[in-house]
Amino acid sequence: MLYGFFIGIGGIISYIYTNNKLYKTYYINMADKKEEWTIYKESNNESNNQKIVPKLFYHPFNIEKYSIMQKIHYFFTLIMIICINIFAFESYFAGYTKLYMNFNFNYKELIYLPIYVTWDITIALFINTTSFYIYHRLAHTKYLYKYIHRYHHAYLKPEPFDSLIGHPVDHIAGGLCQLFPMYIYKMHLLTFLLYSSLIATLGIYEHTGIKIKYLGHETLDHHIHHMYPSKNFQAGFPILIWDRLFGTYK
């Protein structure tokens, strides 16, 4: 239990630090050069129609634009992140997953290790993005959207910290999609942790409003989803395979 607890706490600290750094670097220190780095068509120092007040350190609970209800949702989402990590490690130690821990590599295995790791992360990303696409489509059905997912769509132009804005149940579902690969695909525990870190990082950057491109993907793709909720459901995988296949790519 302690492993999952401390990994969860570490993830939250990393999340808050990263978003704070992005917020201060771009939205405060480079606010006068916004047209150079933002994917949004605006050039003033306004954040979702609200003025940004400079602070020494930003965290979800001192962002002016967030309502009391949003902060309550945020608090319980952070608690759920810790619980999901505890659940993941308890599953691993109980032998319910396909993860393994082994450092007895021979010379040949060490040579091909980068290839193995890259392949395993690619498969894990594919499983994650497939399950998330299915959930995300369901989340946009009438009742799930009305009572759960609409909270995540509070802002048409997401900024740092907005990736975890939403109903805690919504983020539990996303977290389970992230864990899904470890139950059906055999991979090293450290590789899985690397994959999970990558998913968390992509989730942050896709909700920043900052121009970032990688492997044929860019943060603009997810911004389009917030502007047009029936488009670009896929997240986490660089190439939006399912959106292109089912005609939801824009």
C-alpha positions in Angstrom: 0.0 0.0 0.0 2.8 2.4 0.8 4.4 2.0 -2.6 1.2 3.2 -4.3 0.6 6.0 -1.8 4.1 7.5 -2.3 4.0 7.0 -6.0 0.6 8.8 -6.0 2.0 11.7 -3.9 5.1 11.9 -6.0 2.9 12.1 -9.2 0.8 14.9 -7.7 3.8 16.9 -6.7 5.3 16.4 -10.1 2.0 17.4 -11.7 1.6 20.6 -9.7 5.3 21.6 -10.2 5.2 21.0 -13.9 1.9 23.0 -14.4 3.3 25.8 -12.1 6.4 26.0 -14.2 4.4 26.1 -17.5 2.0 28.7 -16.1 4.8 31.0 -14.9 7.0 30.6 -17.9 4.4 31.1 -20.6 1.3 32.8 -19.1 3.3 35.2 -16.9 6.8 35.7 -18.1 6.0 35.4 -21.8 2.5 36.9 -21.8 3.6 39.8 -24.1 4.8 37.2 -26.7 1.7 35.0 -26.6 1.3 34.9 -30.4 4.7 33.1 -30.6 3.8 30.1 -28.4 0.0 29.8 -28.0 -2.3 27.7 -30.2 -5.1 30.1 -29.3 -5.9 33.2 -31.4 -5.5 35.9 -28.8 -2.7 38.3 -28.0 -3.6 39.9 -24.7 -2.8 38.9 -21.2 -6.2 37.4 -20.5 -6.8 33.9 -19.3 -10.3 32.6 -20.3 -11.5 36.1 -20.0 -10.0 36.5 -16.5 -6.9 38.4 -15.5 -4.0 36.4 -14.2 -2.7 37.5 -10.9 1.1 36.8 -10.5 1.9 34.5 -7.6 5.1 33.0 -6.2 3.8 29.5 -6.8 0.7 28.3 -8.6 -1.4 25.4 -7.6 -5.0 24.3 -8.3 -6.4 26.0 -5.3 -5.2 29.5 -5.9 -6.2 29.8 -9.6 -8.7 32.6 -9.6 -10.9 31.3 -12.5 -11.7 28.0 -10.6 -15.1 28.0 -8.7 -15.5 26.5 -5.3 -17.1 23.4 -6.9 -14.3 23.0 -9.3 -11.8 23.1 -6.5 -13.8 20.5 -4.5 -13.8 18.3 -7.6 -10.1 18.9 -8.0 -9.4 17.9 -4.4 -11.3 14.6 -4.7 -9.6 13.9 -8.1 -6.2 14.2 -6.4 -7.4 11.8 -3.7 -8.6 9.4 -6.4 -5.1 9.6 -8.1 -3.6 8.3 -4.9 -6.2 5.6 -4.6 -5.7 4.4 -8.2 -2.0 4.1 -7.6 -2.6 2.1 -4.4 -5.0 -0.1 -6.3 -2.4 -0.6 -9.1 0.4 -1.7 -6.8 -1.9 -3.9 -4.7 -2.9 -5.6 -7.9 0.7 -6.1 -8.9 1.8 -7.5 -5.5 -1.2 -9.8 -5.4 -0.3 -11.2 -8.8 -3.3 -10.0 -10.7 -1.3 -8.2 -13.4 1.0 -9.3 -16.2 3.8 -7.0 -14.9 7.1 -8.5 -13.8 10.3 -7.3 -12.2 13.5 -8.9 -13.4 17.0 -7.4 -13.7 18.8 -10.6 -14.8 19.5 -9.5 -18.4 22.1 -11.2 -20.5 24.4 -9.4 -23.0 22.1 -9.9 -26.0 19.0 -8.7 -24.1 20.8 -5.5 -23.0 21.7 -4.7 -26.6 18.0 -5.0 -27.6 16.7 -3.4 -24.4 15.8 0.0 -26.0 13.9 -1.8 -28.8 12.0 -4.0 -26.2 11.1 -0.9 -24.1 10.0 1.1 -27.1 7.8 -1.8 -28.4 6.2 -2.4 -25.0 5.4 1.3 -24.5 3.9 1.5 -28.0 1.7 -1.5 -27.3 0.7 -0.1 -24.0 -0.1 3.3 -25.6 -2.2 1.5 -28.2 -4.2 -0.4 -25.6 -4.7 2.7 -23.5 -5.8 4.9 -26.4 -8.2 2.3 -27.7 -9.9 1.9 -24.3 -9.9 5.6 -23.7 -11.4 6.3 -27.1 -14.3 3.9 -26.3 -14.8 5.5 -22.9 -14.5 9.0 -24.3 -17.1 8.4 -26.9 -19.4 7.0 -24.1 -18.6 10.0 -22.0 -20.1 12.2 -24.7 -23.5 10.4 -24.7 -26.4 12.3 -23.3 -26.5 11.3 -19.6 -22.8 10.7 -19.0 -21.9 14.1 -20.5 -24.7 15.9 -18.5 -23.8 14.4 -15.1 -20.0 13.6 -15.5 -18.0 14.7 -18.5 -19.3 18.3 -19.0 -17.3 19.5 -16.1 -14.1 18.8 -17.9 -15.3 20.9 -20.8 -15.7 24.0 -18.6 -13.0 25.8 -20.7 -12.9 26.1 -24.5 -9.2 27.1 -24.2 -7.5 24.8 -21.6 -4.5 26.1 -19.8 -2.0 24.6 -17.3 -3.9 22.8 -14.4 -7.0 22.4 -16.5 -6.2 18.8 -17.4 -7.6 17.6 -14.1 -10.6 20.0 -14.1 -13.7 17.7 -14.1 -15.7 15.2 -12.1 -13.6 12.7 -10.1 -15.5 9.8 -11.7 -14.3 11.0 -15.1 -10.7 10.9 -14.0 -11.2 7.5 -12.3 -12.3 6.1 -15.7 -9.3 7.7 -17.4 -7.0 6.2 -14.8 -8.4 2.8 -15.3 -7.9 3.1 -19.0 -4.3 3.9 -18.2 -3.9 0.8 -16.0 -5.7 -1.5 -18.4 -2.5 -2.6 -20.3 -0.9 -4.1 -17.2 -3.7 -6.6 -17.0 -3.6 -7.9 -20.5 0.0 -7.3 -21.8 3.2 -8.7 -20.3 5.8 -6.0 -19.6 8.4 -4.9 -17.1 7.2 -2.9 -14.1 9.7 -0.1 -14.8 8.6 0.0 -18.5 5.0 0.4 -17.3 6.0 3.2 -14.9 7.8 4.9 -17.8 4.6 4.5 -20.0 2.4 5.9 -17.2 4.7 8.9 -16.8 4.5 9.5 -20.6 0.7 9.4 -20.5 0.6 11.8 -17.5 3.0 14.2 -19.4 0.9 14.1 -22.6 -2.2 14.8 -20.6 -0.6 17.9 -19.1 0.7 19.3 -22.4 -2.5 18.7 -24.3 -4.3 21.1 -21.9 -1.8 23.9 -21.9 -2.5 25.9 -25.0 1.2 25.8 -25.8 2.3 24.9 -29.3 4.0 21.4 -29.1 4.4 18.9 -31.9 5.7 15.4 -31.6 5.6 12.3 -33.8 2.9 13.8 -36.1 0.7 14.9 -33.2 0.3 18.4 -31.7 -1.5 20.0 -28.8 -3.8 21.7 -31.2 -5.6 18.4 -31.8 -7.0 18.2 -28.3 -7.9 21.9 -28.3 -10.1 21.2 -31.3 -11.9 18.6 -29.2 -12.7 21.3 -26.6 -13.9 23.6 -29.3 -15.8 20.8 -31.2 -16.7 18.1 -28.6 -17.8 15.6 -31.3 -14.3 15.6 -32.8 -10.8 14.3 -31.8 -11.8 11.9 -28.9 -8.5 10.1 -28.9 -5.7 11.1 -26.5 -2.3 9.8 -25.5 -1.3 8.2 -28.7 0.6 10.4 -31.2 -1.3 9.3 -34.3 -5.1 9.6 -33.9 -5.9 6.2 -35.4 -9.4 5.7 -34.1 -10.5 9.2 -34.9 -9.4 8.9 -38.5 -10.9 5.4 -38.7 -14.3 6.4 -37.4 -14.5 9.8 -39.0 -14.2 11.9 -35.8 -10.9 13.5 -36.7 -10.8 17.2 -37.5 
